[in-house]
Amino acid sequence: MENPEASIILPAYNEEQTVADDIATIQKAFEQADISYEIIVVDDGSTDNTAGIVKEIPGITLISHDRNRGVGAARKTGTRAARSELVVTSDADGTYPNHEMPRLVQMLTEYDMVVGSRTGGRVASSWLRWPAKFFVRMLASYMTRTRIPDLNSGLRAFRKSVALEFFYLLPNSHSWVSTLTLAFLSNEKSVAFVEVDYYRRTAGKSTFHPLLDTYNYILLVIRTVMYFNPLRVFLPLSFIVIGIGVWKTVHDWITFHDIGGADVMICVFGAMIAVAGLLADLIVVLNKKNHYTP
């Protein structure tokens, strides 16, 4: 296909038991929707027969990493190789309803990105991961001032030209999709969330690490929003510190009829945080101005 309407990117790491079924599901869905497509499988240094299985399927583009670089790196490799402006990415582990891809592609006529939110009627989730994911999602929603039902869904469609603007920010790990979501929302790109199902993994092993990846998710939310809208981080922190300083000042005056040096220092420190936030915001505005193209 010289000019496919959509490019499908499937990162795969030791997915020999599921990759063929996922490819078959995608092919059937796009043929029924009458949308021309290409499928790019990025073998991220698999040690099983994932690459061998993909090679036997006609019409599939296989790109192999020499070593395991991370699912984010695989998504980057596939996106760069995509021939279509409309890119869809998912996983090849049998957990996502990949037959929904054509619906996401069709919605890109109105949006810059469409995320398959794992909030449908059939969702397999781990209760151990739920509290951490809920906290990170609420933090991201607050930072971007947008309700985010699913921050790190791997099933999504987006415009390649828009995503490439933020590639320098995107990590090589699981947080690739989360960072992309935050970058789009922080820069006022149009993003839609569509309810989809999410199936329990029946083969292979997930590379998600609950503690390490949750910690990384929290850091990426703060770092990404700091990069685009630092006042959302600095001003609340400043108000909290100043509030503590004012409360302590009033308490010391009522109790001891005296205002101590610590009271003043806390208030000054809060004000300094606000000034740092204003300076950071000025740098962001100037950076956007330098890269602005009318």
N, C-alpha and C positions, 0 to 999 in steps of 0.2 A: 504494500500500500504506500504510494508515493506521498500522498497528503491525507493522512488519516484525520478524522474529525476529533478523535480522542486517543490519548496515549495512556495506557495502563501500566503502572509501575508496581511490580511485586518483589519486594525484598525477600530473600529466602536464605535461612541458615539452618541446615539439617532438617529440611521439610520434605524428605523423600516420600513420606507416607500421605501427604496431603496436597502437594503442589499440583499434581496432574488433575485432581478433582477440582481445585480452585480454578485452574485455567479452563477446564471444560465448562464450568459454570459461567465464567465470564464470556467465553465465546458464544455460548447459547444465548445469553442475555442480550448481547450487542447485536447479534444476528436477528433476533426477534424484534429488537427496537429499530432495526435498519439504520444503524449508526456505524460508519466505517471506523476501524480501530486498529491499533497495534498493541501488542503485549510485550513488555520488556521485563524479563526476570533478571534480577541482580543477585547472583549467587555470592553471598558474603562470606566466602572462605569456608564453605561447608566441608565437613569431613566424611559425609555419607554420599549417597548416589543422587543427590538433588540435581546437580548439573547434568549427569548422564540421562536422567529421566526427561529433563527439559529439552535436551538436544534431540530426543526422539519425537518430539511434538512438532509437526510442520508449522511454519509461519511464526514461530516465537523467536524473538531476539534475546539471546543470552549474553549477559555481561558478567564476568567473573572477577571478583577481588582475589588477590593473591593470598590474603589472610583475612581474618574476621575483623572488620573495622567498626562495626556497629550498624544498627538498623538505620540510624539517621544518615550515615555515610552512604548506605545503599540507596536510600531515597534520593539523596543528592545526585549520585551517579546516574540513576535512572531518569531523573527530571532533566538533567543536562542533555541526555541522549534523546529525549522525547522530540518527535517531529511535529507534534500538534501543540497548539497554544493551550488546549484544554487537557489537563493532566489529572488522572485519577490514581490514587495510591491506596493500597490496602496491605494486608499480610497474607502470606501463603500457608497459614497454619490451620485453615478450616474454621476459624472462629467468627469471621465477619460474613454477613449476607452479601456476597459479591454480586449477586443477581440484581442488587439495587443500584449498581453503578450507572446504568443508563439514565435513571431518574436524576441522579446527582449531576450528570453531565448536562442534561437538558435545562437544569436550573441555572447553569452558568450564563445563560443569556441575560439574567437579571442580577447575578451576584458575582463577586470576585472569588469567593470560596464557599463551598457547601460541605458541611461536616455531617457525617453520619453519627448522630448522637445515640449512644447505647442506652436508650431509655424506652425501648419498645416493649411489647407484651411478653417477649421471651428473652430475658437477659440473664446470663450466667455470670455471677460475680462472687468474689471472695469477701466475706464479712470482715476478714482481717485487714483487707486493703481499704475498706469503705471509709473509716474515719479519716485516714490520711488524705485520701482522694477528695473527700468532702471539704476538708479544711483548705486544701490547695485550690480547689475549684472556687470556694467562696472568696479566698484571697485574690484570685485572678479576676473574679467578677467585680470585686470592689475596686481593684486597681484600674480596670478598663472601663468601669461604669457600664458594664454590659452583663446581662444574665447569660451565664455560660453553663448549659446543661451537661456538657461533656468536653473537657479541656484536651484530653489526650487520646481521642479516638484515632485509630490508624486508618479508618475508611473516610476518605475525603476527596473532593474534586476541587481544583483551583486553576486559575489562569497562570500559566508559566511565566509570562512577562512580569506579573506582579510579584510572584514568589521569588524570582531571581533578584529582586531589589533587596531582599533580606537574607540572601544566602550567606553573607559574611557573618551573620549572627547565629546561624543555625548550627547546633552541635551535632556530633556523630552518634549520639546515644538515643535512648527512647524519648528523650525530651525534645527531639526534633519537631514532632507534630505540635507539642504544646507551645514551643517558641514561635512556630509559624502562626498559630492561632493568635497569640498575644501580639505579634508584630502586625498582623492584619488589623486587629481591633484597635490597637494603639495609634494606627495611622489612618483611621476612619475608612478602611476598606469595607465593602459590603460583605457580610458573612451571614449565612443562614445555617440553622441547625435543624436537621431532619431526623425524626425518630426512626431507629432501625433496631433490629434484634442483635443479640450477641450470643454466640454458642459456646458451650463448654469445650475446652480443648481436649481432644481425644487421642492425640498422638504427638510425639515430640515433647520438648520441655521448654517452658518459657524462660527467657533470659532476663525477665524483670526481677530486680532485687528490691523487696519492699522497703527496707530502711534506707539504703543508699540512694535509690531512685527517687524516693519521697523527699529526701533531703535535697537532692539535685533539683527537683521540681520547685521546691520553695525558693531556692536560690535563683532559679531561672525566671520565676515570676517577678521577683523583686528587681533582678538585674535588667530584664527586658523592659519593664515599665520605667525603671530609672533612666534607661537609654532614651525613651521617647517622651515620657512625661514625669520628670523627677519630682515635681511638686506633689504628686499623689503619694509620694513616700515621705518627703521632707516636712511638708506642712502639718500633717497629723502628728508626726513625731514631735515637731516643735510645739504644737498646742498642748500635747500631753506633758512635756517637760515644763513649759511655762505654767501650766495649771498646777503641777506639783509644787513649783516654786512659790506661786501665789498662795496656795493652801498652807504651805509651811510658814510663809511670812505672816499670814493672818494668825495662824496658830501660835507662833512664837510671840507675837505682839500681845495677843489676848492672855496668854499664859505667863509670859515673862516680862511683858512690857518692853520688849527689846527685839530688834531685827538683827540677826546674826549675819556674818559674812557668807555662810553657806546659802542663806536665803537668796542673797543677791547673786551669788555665783550660779545657782540653779536657773534663775530667771535669765541671766545673761547667756548662759549656755543654750537655753531654749531659743533665744533670739538669734544666736549665732547659727543654729541649725536652720532657721528660717532664711537667713541671709545666704547660707550655702545652697539651699534649695533654689532661691531666686537666681543665683549665679549659674547653677547647673541648668536651670530652665532657659536662661539667656543663651548659654552655649548650644543647647538643643535647637532653639529658634534660629540662631545664626547658621548652624549646620544645615538645617532644612532650607534656609534661604540660599545658601551656596549651591545646594543640589536641586533647587527648584527649576523646573523647565515649564514655561507657560504653554 
